[in-house]
Amino acid sequence: MLTERVRRISQTGVAAVIVTAGVVVCAALVETKPEPPRHESFARTLEVDVATIEAASEQFPIVGYGTVRPRNQVKVVPLVSGKLIHSHPELAQGAVIPEGELLFEIDSTMYESSVGQAKAEIRQLETALERHDQEMRDLDERIDNGKQMLAIYKNDFETSKKLFEVENAITQRDLDLTHAKYLTQKDALALLTSRRTMLPLEKTDIQAQLDGAKSRLKRASYELENTRIVCPFDARIESVTARKSQVVTAHLSIATLTDVSAFELSVGIDPRELRWLDEAVRPAALKEHGGALSPEVKVRWTLHGQQFTWSGRVTRFERVDERTRTAQM
């Protein structure tokens, strides 16, 4: 027991001596350390390059997809009925026919007859009007003469009456003859006046008939003119259902034509792209200028592995499609 206690005390003393020696050594090192070199401080300046910024606008394409369709496609509808005496020799589906060429011609015999009949009726009624004008002038002259004659016969009758009643110079028979002449002339003048009154009414009736004849002539001429159907534009034949020698009926389609000079492409774009559109594309500007000042567009399409490009312009803003959430232009 004593030996163990002495051993522990000796170990504690040795440890204390070692710790004390370490502290002394550390303090000596701190006291004897060399001072670091001294340098003057300075402000650090960064070197930069200066450039002028110029504002510029960049145009980025707005891309959309759609289907090409003809701008004009019309159905050929005859306005008169009849037998076809001519059809274009190249009239077939897919053929291209230039503007102004004769597509169909309907037998015009009946319509030429209607025009001739209407013209003859007009000439007849115009002649009747001229006769009425001449008759009115003649009646006016005869009425003036009749009034003068009536005045003379009236004066003769009054003179004869005075001679018979006062002077008793003539007989009753002479007085009656004078009175009869006066009454006859008065009756004749009344007939002339009555006829003159009826002439304007007859002229109005003839004028009405003349107006009707002119209307019939206008209609007959219109029908005759429409026996010929010409190509309204450079057209591609989409379909044809009538040929030479067939009888066609008015207001029933006999062919369909597509205008090959202009096409449209309804394109769907993201409505968020609308804010980047040029002002000339706005609906009001398109309406005012008719699209003449609107931006150009490029239409690209591929057929059988070959790419084609068309140039065009924006013509109108159609709508925003709520179903597809796209803007149609």
TORKOL-4160 file (C-alpha; in steps of 0.2 Angstrom, whole numbers, padded with zeros to 4 digits, m for minus):
329
<pt num="1" X="0000" Y="0000" Z="0000"/>
<pt num="2" X="0014" Y="0012" Z="0004"/>
<pt num="3" X="0024" Y="0008" Z="m0011"/>
<pt num="4" X="0008" Y="0011" Z="m0022"/>
<pt num="5" X="0005" Y="0028" Z="m0014"/>
<pt num="6" X="0023" Y="0033" Z="m0017"/>
<pt num="7" X="0022" Y="0027" Z="m0035"/>
<pt num="8" X="0007" Y="0038" Z="m0038"/>
<pt num="9" X="0014" Y="0054" Z="m0030"/>
<pt num="10" X="0030" Y="0052" Z="m0040"/>
<pt num="11" X="0020" Y="0050" Z="m0056"/>
<pt num="12" X="0010" Y="0066" Z="m0052"/>
<pt num="13" X="0026" Y="0076" Z="m0049"/>
<pt num="14" X="0034" Y="0071" Z="m0065"/>
<pt num="15" X="0018" Y="0076" Z="m0075"/>
<pt num="16" X="0018" Y="0093" Z="m0066"/>
<pt num="17" X="0036" Y="0096" Z="m0070"/>
<pt num="18" X="0033" Y="0092" Z="m0089"/>
<pt num="19" X="0018" Y="0104" Z="m0090"/>
<pt num="20" X="0028" Y="0118" Z="m0081"/>
<pt num="21" X="0043" Y="0115" Z="m0093"/>
<pt num="22" X="0031" Y="0116" Z="m0108"/>
<pt num="23" X="0023" Y="0132" Z="m0102"/>
<pt num="24" X="0040" Y="0140" Z="m0100"/>
<pt num="25" X="0046" Y="0135" Z="m0117"/>
<pt num="26" X="0030" Y="0142" Z="m0125"/>
<pt num="27" X="0032" Y="0159" Z="m0116"/>
<pt num="28" X="0050" Y="0160" Z="m0122"/>
<pt num="29" X="0045" Y="0156" Z="m0140"/>
<pt num="30" X="0032" Y="0170" Z="m0139"/>
<pt num="31" X="0043" Y="0183" Z="m0132"/>
<pt num="32" X="0057" Y="0179" Z="m0144"/>
<pt num="33" X="0047" Y="0178" Z="m0161"/>
<pt num="34" X="0053" Y="0190" Z="m0175"/>
<pt num="35" X="0043" Y="0204" Z="m0181"/>
<pt num="36" X="0035" Y="0203" Z="m0199"/>
<pt num="37" X="0041" Y="0215" Z="m0213"/>
<pt num="38" X="0031" Y="0231" Z="m0215"/>
<pt num="39" X="0024" Y="0236" Z="m0232"/>
<pt num="40" X="0015" Y="0252" Z="m0237"/>
<pt num="41" X="m0004" Y="0250" Z="m0241"/>
<pt num="42" X="m0012" Y="0256" Z="m0258"/>
<pt num="43" X="m0029" Y="0257" Z="m0266"/>
<pt num="44" X="m0032" Y="0244" Z="m0279"/>
<pt num="45" X="m0039" Y="0250" Z="m0296"/>
<pt num="46" X="m0048" Y="0239" Z="m0309"/>
<pt num="47" X="m0044" Y="0242" Z="m0328"/>
<pt num="48" X="m0060" Y="0242" Z="m0339"/>
<pt num="49" X="m0064" Y="0245" Z="m0358"/>
<pt num="50" X="m0079" Y="0257" Z="m0362"/>
<pt num="51" X="m0090" Y="0254" Z="m0377"/>
<pt num="52" X="m0105" Y="0264" Z="m0384"/>
<pt num="53" X="m0121" Y="0255" Z="m0384"/>
<pt num="54" X="m0132" Y="0258" Z="m0400"/>
<pt num="55" X="m0151" Y="0253" Z="m0399"/>
<pt num="56" X="m0157" Y="0242" Z="m0413"/>
<pt num="57" X="m0173" Y="0233" Z="m0418"/>
<pt num="58" X="m0172" Y="0214" Z="m0422"/>
<pt num="59" X="m0185" Y="0205" Z="m0432"/>
<pt num="60" X="m0188" Y="0187" Z="m0427"/>
<pt num="61" X="m0200" Y="0176" Z="m0437"/>
<pt num="62" X="m0217" Y="0171" Z="m0431"/>
<pt num="63" X="m0220" Y="0153" Z="m0437"/>
<pt num="64" X="m0237" Y="0146" Z="m0440"/>
<pt num="65" X="m0244" Y="0131" Z="m0449"/>
<pt num="66" X="m0260" Y="0129" Z="m0460"/>
<pt num="67" X="m0267" Y="0123" Z="m0476"/>
<pt num="68" X="m0266" Y="0132" Z="m0493"/>
<pt num="69" X="m0283" Y="0135" Z="m0501"/>
<pt num="70" X="m0288" Y="0145" Z="m0516"/>
<pt num="71" X="m0293" Y="0163" Z="m0514"/>
<pt num="72" X="m0307" Y="0161" Z="m0527"/>
<pt num="73" X="m0317" Y="0146" Z="m0531"/>
<pt num="74" X="m0333" Y="0148" Z="m0541"/>
<pt num="75" X="m0347" Y="0136" Z="m0548"/>
<pt num="76" X="m0352" Y="0139" Z="m0566"/>
<pt num="77" X="m0371" Y="0141" Z="m0565"/>
<pt num="78" X="m0380" Y="0145" Z="m0581"/>
<pt num="79" X="m0393" Y="0158" Z="m0580"/>
<pt num="80" X="m0403" Y="0152" Z="m0595"/>
<pt num="81" X="m0409" Y="0135" Z="m0600"/>
<pt num="82" X="m0405" Y="0126" Z="m0617"/>
<pt num="83" X="m0395" Y="0115" Z="m0627"/>
<pt num="84" X="m0376" Y="0117" Z="m0627"/>
<pt num="85" X="m0369" Y="0120" Z="m0644"/>
<pt num="86" X="m0351" Y="0123" Z="m0638"/>
<pt num="87" X="m0340" Y="0117" Z="m0624"/>
<pt num="88" X="m0321" Y="0121" Z="m0622"/>
<pt num="89" X="m0311" Y="0108" Z="m0631"/>
<pt num="90" X="m0299" Y="0106" Z="m0616"/>
<pt num="91" X="m0313" Y="0106" Z="m0603"/>
<pt num="92" X="m0308" Y="0092" Z="m0591"/>
<pt num="93" X="m0303" Y="0091" Z="m0573"/>
<pt num="94" X="m0286" Y="0097" Z="m0569"/>
<pt num="95" X="m0285" Y="0108" Z="m0585"/>
<pt num="96" X="m0280" Y="0126" Z="m0584"/>
<pt num="97" X="m0290" Y="0138" Z="m0595"/>
<pt num="98" X="m0285" Y="0156" Z="m0598"/>
<pt num="99" X="m0296" Y="0171" Z="m0593"/>
<pt num="100" X="m0308" Y="0176" Z="m0606"/>
<pt num="101" X="m0309" Y="0160" Z="m0616"/>
<pt num="102" X="m0327" Y="0153" Z="m0620"/>
<pt num="103" X="m0331" Y="0139" Z="m0609"/>
<pt num="104" X="m0349" Y="0135" Z="m0614"/>
<pt num="105" X="m0362" Y="0142" Z="m0627"/>
<pt num="106" X="m0381" Y="0138" Z="m0626"/>
<pt num="107" X="m0392" Y="0138" Z="m0641"/>
<pt num="108" X="m0397" Y="0156" Z="m0643"/>
<pt num="109" X="m0411" Y="0154" Z="m0656"/>
<pt num="110" X="m0426" Y="0156" Z="m0644"/>
<pt num="111" X="m0417" Y="0171" Z="m0635"/>
<pt num="112" X="m0413" Y="0180" Z="m0651"/>
<pt num="113" X="m0432" Y="0178" Z="m0656"/>
<pt num="114" X="m0437" Y="0185" Z="m0640"/>
<pt num="115" X="m0426" Y="0200" Z="m0643"/>
<pt num="116" X="m0432" Y="0203" Z="m0660"/>
<pt num="117" X="m0450" Y="0202" Z="m0655"/>
<pt num="118" X="m0447" Y="0214" Z="m0641"/>
<pt num="119" X="m0439" Y="0226" Z="m0652"/>
<pt num="120" X="m0453" Y="0225" Z="m0665"/>
<pt num="121" X="m0466" Y="0228" Z="m0651"/>
<pt num="122" X="m0456" Y="0243" Z="m0645"/>
<pt num="123" X="m0456" Y="0251" Z="m0663"/>
<pt num="124" X="m0475" Y="0248" Z="m0665"/>
<pt num="125" X="m0478" Y="0256" Z="m0648"/>
<pt num="126" X="m0467" Y="0271" Z="m0652"/>
<pt num="127" X="m0476" Y="0273" Z="m0669"/>
<pt num="128" X="m0492" Y="0273" Z="m0660"/>
<pt num="129" X="m0486" Y="0287" Z="m0648"/>
<pt num="130" X="m0481" Y="0297" Z="m0663"/>
<pt num="131" X="m0498" Y="0295" Z="m0671"/>
<pt num="132" X="m0506" Y="0301" Z="m0655"/>
<pt num="133" X="m0495" Y="0316" Z="m0654"/>
<pt num="134" X="m0500" Y="0320" Z="m0672"/>
<pt num="135" X="m0518" Y="0317" Z="m0668"/>
<pt num="136" X="m0517" Y="0328" Z="m0653"/>
<pt num="137" X="m0510" Y="0342" Z="m0664"/>
<pt num="138" X="m0523" Y="0340" Z="m0678"/>
<pt num="139" X="m0537" Y="0340" Z="m0665"/>
<pt num="140" X="m0531" Y="0356" Z="m0657"/>
<pt num="141" X="m0531" Y="0364" Z="m0674"/>
<pt num="142" X="m0549" Y="0357" Z="m0678"/>
<pt num="143" X="m0556" Y="0362" Z="m0661"/>
<pt num="144" X="m0549" Y="0380" Z="m0665"/>
<pt num="145" X="m0558" Y="0380" Z="m0682"/>
<pt num="146" X="m0574" Y="0372" Z="m0674"/>
<pt num="147" X="m0575" Y="0386" Z="m0661"/>
<pt num="148" X="m0574" Y="0399" Z="m0675"/>
<pt num="149" X="m0587" Y="0390" Z="m0686"/>
<pt num="150" X="m0598" Y="0388" Z="m0670"/>
<pt num="151" X="m0597" Y="0407" Z="m0667"/>
<pt num="152" X="m0602" Y="0410" Z="m0685"/>
<pt num="153" X="m0617" Y="0398" Z="m0685"/>
<pt num="154" X="m0622" Y="0405" Z="m0668"/>
<pt num="155" X="m0622" Y="0423" Z="m0675"/>
<pt num="156" X="m0632" Y="0417" Z="m0691"/>
<pt num="157" X="m0645" Y="0409" Z="m0680"/>
<pt num="158" X="m0647" Y="0424" Z="m0669"/>
<pt num="159" X="m0648" Y="0435" Z="m0685"/>
<pt num="160" X="m0661" Y="0424" Z="m0693"/>
<pt num="161" X="m0671" Y="0423" Z="m0677"/>
<pt num="162" X="m0672" Y="0442" Z="m0676"/>
<pt num="163" X="m0677" Y="0443" Z="m0694"/>
<pt num="164" X="m0691" Y="0430" Z="m0692"/>
<pt num="165" X="m0698" Y="0437" Z="m0675"/>
<pt num="166" X="m0696" Y="0456" Z="m0678"/>
<pt num="167" X="m0696" Y="0459" Z="m0697"/>
<pt num="168" X="m0704" Y="0443" Z="m0703"/>
<pt num="169" X="m0692" Y="0443" Z="m0717"/>
<pt num="170" X="m0689" Y="0424" Z="m0718"/>
<pt num="171" X="m0699" Y="0409" Z="m0716"/>
<pt num="172" X="m0699" Y="0397" Z="m0701"/>
<pt num="173" X="m0691" Y="0384" Z="m0712"/>
<pt num="174" X="m0676" Y="0396" Z="m0715"/>
<pt num="175" X="m0674" Y="0399" Z="m0696"/>
<pt num="176" X="m0675" Y="0380" Z="m0693"/>
<pt num="177" X="m0661" Y="0377" Z="m0706"/>
<pt num="178" X="m0650" Y="0390" Z="m0698"/>
<pt num="179" X="m0653" Y="0383" Z="m0681"/>
<pt num="180" X="m0649" Y="0365" Z="m0687"/>
<pt num="181" X="m0632" Y="0371" Z="m0693"/>
<pt num="182" X="m0628" Y="0379" Z="m0677"/>
<pt num="183" X="m0633" Y="0363" Z="m0667"/>
<pt num="184" X="m0623" Y="0352" Z="m0679"/>
<pt num="185" X="m0608" Y="0362" Z="m0677"/>
<pt num="186" X="m0610" Y="0363" Z="m0658"/>
<pt num="187" X="m0611" Y="0344" Z="m0657"/>
<pt num="188" X="m0596" Y="0341" Z="m0669"/>
<pt num="189" X="m0586" Y="0353" Z="m0657"/>
<pt num="190" X="m0591" Y="0343" Z="m0642"/>
<pt num="191" X="m0585" Y="0327" Z="m0650"/>
<pt num="192" X="m0568" Y="0334" Z="m0655"/>
<pt num="193" X="m0566" Y="0341" Z="m0637"/>
<pt num="194" X="m0571" Y="0324" Z="m0630"/>
<pt num="195" X="m0558" Y="0315" Z="m0641"/>
<pt num="196" X="m0545" Y="0327" Z="m0636"/>
<pt num="197" X="m0548" Y="0324" Z="m0618"/>
<pt num="198" X="m0546" Y="0305" Z="m0621"/>
<pt num="199" X="m0530" Y="0306" Z="m0630"/>
<pt num="200" X="m0518" Y="0309" Z="m0615"/>
<pt num="201" X="m0526" Y="0294" Z="m0606"/>
<pt num="202" X="m0523" Y="0283" Z="m0622"/>
<pt num="203" X="m0505" Y="0289" Z="m0623"/>
<pt num="204" X="m0502" Y="0285" Z="m0605"/>
<pt num="205" X="m0508" Y="0267" Z="m0608"/>
<pt num="206" X="m0497" Y="0266" Z="m0624"/>
<pt num="207" X="m0482" Y="0272" Z="m0614"/>
<pt num="208" X="m0485" Y="0259" Z="m0600"/>
<pt num="209" X="m0486" Y="0246" Z="m0614"/>
<pt num="210" X="m0469" Y="0253" Z="m0621"/>
<pt num="211" X="m0461" Y="0253" Z="m0604"/>
<pt num="212" X="m0466" Y="0234" Z="m0602"/>
<pt num="213" X="m0459" Y="0230" Z="m0619"/>
<pt num="214" X="m0443" Y="0239" Z="m0615"/>
<pt num="215" X="m0442" Y="0228" Z="m0599"/>
<pt num="216" X="m0445" Y="0213" Z="m0609"/>
<pt num="217" X="m0431" Y="0218" Z="m0621"/>
<pt num="218" X="m0419" Y="0221" Z="m0607"/>
<pt num="219" X="m0423" Y="0204" Z="m0600"/>
<pt num="220" X="m0422" Y="0195" Z="m0617"/>
<pt num="221" X="m0405" Y="0204" Z="m0621"/>
<pt num="222" X="m0399" Y="0199" Z="m0603"/>
<pt num="223" X="m0404" Y="0181" Z="m0607"/>
<pt num="224" X="m0396" Y="0181" Z="m0624"/>
<pt num="225" X="m0380" Y="0188" Z="m0617"/>
<pt num="226" X="m0379" Y="0174" Z="m0604"/>
<pt num="227" X="m0380" Y="0161" Z="m0617"/>
<pt num="228" X="m0361" Y="0163" Z="m0618"/>
<pt num="229" X="m0351" Y="0158" Z="m0603"/>
<pt num="230" X="m0333" Y="0164" Z="m0603"/>
<pt num="231" X="m0319" Y="0160" Z="m0590"/>
<pt num="232" X="m0319" Y="0174" Z="m0577"/>
<pt num="233" X="m0300" Y="0171" Z="m0573"/>
<pt num="234" X="m0285" Y="0160" Z="m0576"/>
<pt num="235" X="m0294" Y="0144" Z="m0569"/>
<pt num="236" X="m0290" Y="0126" Z="m0565"/>
<pt num="237" X="m0305" Y="0115" Z="m0569"/>
<pt num="238" X="m0310" Y="0106" Z="m0553"/>
<pt num="239" X="m0325" Y="0097" Z="m0559"/>
<pt num="240" X="m0336" Y="0097" Z="m0575"/>
<pt num="241" X="m0353" Y="0089" Z="m0577"/>
<pt num="242" X="m0359" Y="0096" Z="m0594"/>
<pt num="243" X="m0354" Y="0093" Z="m0612"/>
<pt num="244" X="m0358" Y="0098" Z="m0629"/>
<pt num="245" X="m0376" Y="0093" Z="m0635"/>
<pt num="246" X="m0382" Y="0091" Z="m0617"/>
<pt num="247" X="m0397" Y="0102" Z="m0611"/>
<pt num="248" X="m0393" Y="0112" Z="m0596"/>
<pt num="249" X="m0405" Y="0120" Z="m0584"/>
<pt num="250" X="m0404" Y="0137" Z="m0577"/>
<pt num="251" X="m0397" Y="0139" Z="m0559"/>
<pt num="252" X="m0389" Y="0122" Z="m0559"/>
<pt num="253" X="m0370" Y="0120" Z="m0557"/>
<pt num="254" X="m0361" Y="0113" Z="m0572"/>
<pt num="255" X="m0343" Y="0116" Z="m0567"/>
<pt num="256" X="m0332" Y="0122" Z="m0553"/>
<pt num="257" X="m0317" Y="0133" Z="m0556"/>
<pt num="258" X="m0302" Y="0138" Z="m0545"/>
<pt num="259" X="m0293" Y="0154" Z="m0547"/>
<pt num="260" X="m0274" Y="0150" Z="m0549"/>
<pt num="261" X="m0268" Y="0167" Z="m0548"/>
<pt num="262" X="m0270" Y="0169" Z="m0529"/>
<pt num="263" X="m0270" Y="0157" Z="m0514"/>
<pt num="264" X="m0273" Y="0160" Z="m0496"/>
<pt num="265" X="m0266" Y="0151" Z="m0481"/>
<pt num="266" X="m0275" Y="0152" Z="m0464"/>
<pt num="267" X="m0261" Y="0151" Z="m0451"/>
<pt num="268" X="m0263" Y="0147" Z="m0433"/>
<pt num="269" X="m0251" Y="0156" Z="m0421"/>
<pt num="270" X="m0249" Y="0157" Z="m0403"/>
<pt num="271" X="m0259" Y="0172" Z="m0397"/>
<pt num="272" X="m0245" Y="0178" Z="m0386"/>
<pt num="273" X="m0235" Y="0181" Z="m0402"/>
<pt num="274" X="m0248" Y="0195" Z="m0407"/>
<pt num="275" X="m0239" Y="0208" Z="m0396"/>
<pt num="276" X="m0224" Y="0207" Z="m0408"/>
<pt num="277" X="m0234" Y="0210" Z="m0423"/>
<pt num="278" X="m0231" Y="0225" Z="m0434"/>
<pt num="279" X="m0244" Y="0239" Z="m0433"/>
<pt num="280" X="m0248" Y="0236" Z="m0451"/>
<pt num="281" X="m0255" Y="0219" Z="m0447"/>
<pt num="282" X="m0268" Y="0226" Z="m0435"/>
<pt num="283" X="m0286" Y="0224" Z="m0442"/>
<pt num="284" X="m0289" Y="0243" Z="m0443"/>
<pt num="285" X="m0273" Y="0245" Z="m0453"/>
<pt num="286" X="m0277" Y="0230" Z="m0465"/>
<pt num="287" X="m0294" Y="0237" Z="m0468"/>
<pt num="288" X="m0287" Y="0254" Z="m0472"/>
<pt num="289" X="m0273" Y="0249" Z="m0484"/>
<pt num="290" X="m0280" Y="0233" Z="m0490"/>
<pt num="291" X="m0265" Y="0224" Z="m0485"/>
<pt num="292" X="m0254" Y="0233" Z="m0497"/>
<pt num="293" X="m0242" Y="0239" Z="m0483"/>
<pt num="294" X="m0243" Y="0223" Z="m0473"/>
<pt num="295" X="m0227" Y="0213" Z="m0469"/>
<pt num="296" X="m0221" Y="0200" Z="m0481"/>
<pt num="297" X="m0222" Y="0182" Z="m0477"/>
<pt num="298" X="m0213" Y="0166" Z="m0483"/>
<pt num="299" X="m0223" Y="0150" Z="m0486"/>
<pt num="300" X="m0213" Y="0135" Z="m0486"/>
<pt num="301" X="m0220" Y="0117" Z="m0490"/>
<pt num="302" X="m0212" Y="0101" Z="m0495"/>
<pt num="303" X="m0218" Y="0089" Z="m0509"/>
<pt num="304" X="m0210" Y="0072" Z="m0513"/>
<pt num="305" X="m0195" Y="0077" Z="m0503"/>
<pt num="306" X="m0193" Y="0094" Z="m0512"/>
<pt num="307" X="m0195" Y="0111" Z="m0503"/>
<pt num="308" X="m0204" Y="0125" Z="m0511"/>
<pt num="309" X="m0206" Y="0143" Z="m0506"/>
<pt num="310" X="m0219" Y="0156" Z="m0510"/>
<pt num="311" X="m0219" Y="0175" Z="m0505"/>
<pt num="312" X="m0235" Y="0183" Z="m0499"/>
<pt num="313" X="m0242" Y="0196" Z="m0488"/>
<pt num="314" X="m0254" Y="0196" Z="m0473"/>
<pt num="315" X="m0271" Y="0201" Z="m0479"/>
<pt num="316" X="m0282" Y="0200" Z="m0463"/>
<pt num="317" X="m0283" Y="0194" Z="m0445"/>
<pt num="318" X="m0297" Y="0181" Z="m0445"/>
<pt num="319" X="m0300" Y="0177" Z="m0426"/>
<pt num="320" X="m0294" Y="0170" Z="m0410"/>
<pt num="321" X="m0300" Y="0152" Z="m0410"/>
<pt num="322" X="m0306" Y="0148" Z="m0393"/>
<pt num="323" X="m0306" Y="0129" Z="m0396"/>
<pt num="324" X="m0288" Y="0127" Z="m0402"/>
<pt num="325" X="m0281" Y="0143" Z="m0392"/>
<pt num="326" X="m0273" Y="0149" Z="m0408"/>
<pt num="327" X="m0274" Y="0166" Z="m0417"/>
<pt num="328" X="m0279" Y="0163" Z="m0436"/>
<pt num="329" X="m0271" Y="0175" Z="m0449"/>
